[in-house]
Amino acid sequence: MSLSGGFWPYLVLVLAGFLPTDLWRLLGILVGRGFDEDSEFIIWVRAVAIAVLAGVIARIALFPPAALAQVPLPARLAAIGCGFLAFLLLRRSVFAGVLVGETALVLGAALAGW
């Protein structure tokens, strides 16, 4: 039986990518169910999560991987700014921020001739 074809790549993807992440999410839901959303601990956890996300976004913008490196830095930074502004203006909607930021990035790349 060959491990290179069939369903094996999907099994590896589920075992190595999906399960470890979602097990921690499920555990977080189960443990966090009893906490008050306005408690200092939950506010701290939320702040740390946002800081980690901001760090990842900054790293990707300043040291872009693969094809994103061909998009000029001003276009990448403008896309972050547009996404953040949309997030703030649309009642702190992460979905709106990501959608507007991604659209701005694609437009910036298109205008740069990418």
C-alpha positions in Angstrom: 0.0 0.0 0.0 1.5 3.3 -1.1 1.5 6.3 1.3 1.9 8.8 -1.5 -1.6 8.8 -3.0 -5.2 8.4 -2.1 -6.4 9.7 1.2 -3.1 9.7 3.1 -2.3 13.4 2.5 -5.7 14.3 3.9 -5.1 12.1 6.9 -1.8 13.7 7.6 -3.3 17.2 7.2 -6.0 16.3 9.7 -3.7 14.7 12.2 -0.9 17.3 12.0 -2.8 20.5 11.2 -6.4 20.3 12.3 -6.5 18.2 15.4 -3.8 19.8 17.4 -5.2 23.3 16.9 -8.9 22.3 17.4 -8.2 20.3 20.5 -6.8 23.4 22.2 -9.7 25.4 21.0 -12.1 22.9 22.4 -10.3 22.8 25.6 -10.4 26.5 25.8 -14.1 26.5 25.3 -14.7 23.9 28.0 -12.4 25.6 30.5 -13.4 29.2 29.7 -17.1 28.4 29.9 -17.2 29.3 33.7 -15.3 32.6 33.4 -16.9 36.0 33.5 -16.2 37.7 30.2 -15.3 40.9 32.0 -12.9 39.3 34.4 -9.3 40.6 34.5 -8.0 37.2 33.4 -10.2 37.0 30.3 -9.3 40.6 29.4 -5.6 39.7 29.8 -6.0 36.5 27.6 -7.8 38.6 25.0 -5.0 41.2 25.0 -2.3 38.6 24.7 -4.2 37.0 21.8 -4.5 40.3 20.0 -0.8 41.1 20.6 0.2 37.8 19.1 -2.0 38.4 16.1 -0.6 41.9 15.7 2.9 40.5 15.8 2.2 37.9 13.2 0.6 40.5 10.9 3.6 42.8 11.4 6.1 40.0 10.7 4.2 39.0 7.5 4.0 42.6 6.4 7.6 43.5 7.0 9.2 40.2 6.2 6.8 38.7 3.6 6.9 35.1 2.5 6.9 34.0 -1.1 4.8 35.9 -3.6 3.8 38.6 -1.0 7.4 39.8 -1.1 6.7 41.1 -4.7 4.0 43.5 -3.4 5.5 46.8 -2.4 5.8 47.6 1.3 3.6 50.8 1.0 0.8 48.7 -0.5 1.1 46.1 2.3 1.1 48.8 5.0 -1.8 50.6 3.4 -3.8 47.3 3.3 -3.1 46.9 7.1 -4.3 50.4 7.7 -7.4 50.0 5.6 -8.3 46.7 7.4 -7.7 48.3 10.8 -9.8 51.3 9.9 -12.7 49.0 8.7 -12.4 47.0 11.9 -12.8 50.2 14.0 -15.6 51.8 11.8 -17.7 48.6 11.5 -18.2 47.9 15.2 -14.9 46.0 15.7 -15.8 43.4 13.1 -12.8 41.1 12.5 -14.5 39.8 9.3 -14.9 43.3 7.9 -11.3 44.2 8.8 -9.9 41.1 7.1 -12.1 41.5 4.0 -11.3 45.2 3.5 -7.6 44.6 4.2 -7.4 41.7 1.8 -9.2 43.7 -0.9 -6.8 46.6 -0.4 -3.9 44.3 -0.6 -5.1 42.8 -3.9 -5.8 46.3 -5.3 -2.4 47.5 -4.2 -0.7 44.5 -5.8 -2.7 45.1 -9.0 -1.8 48.8 -9.1 1.9 47.9 -8.5 1.7 45.7 -11.6 2.1 42.4 -9.8 
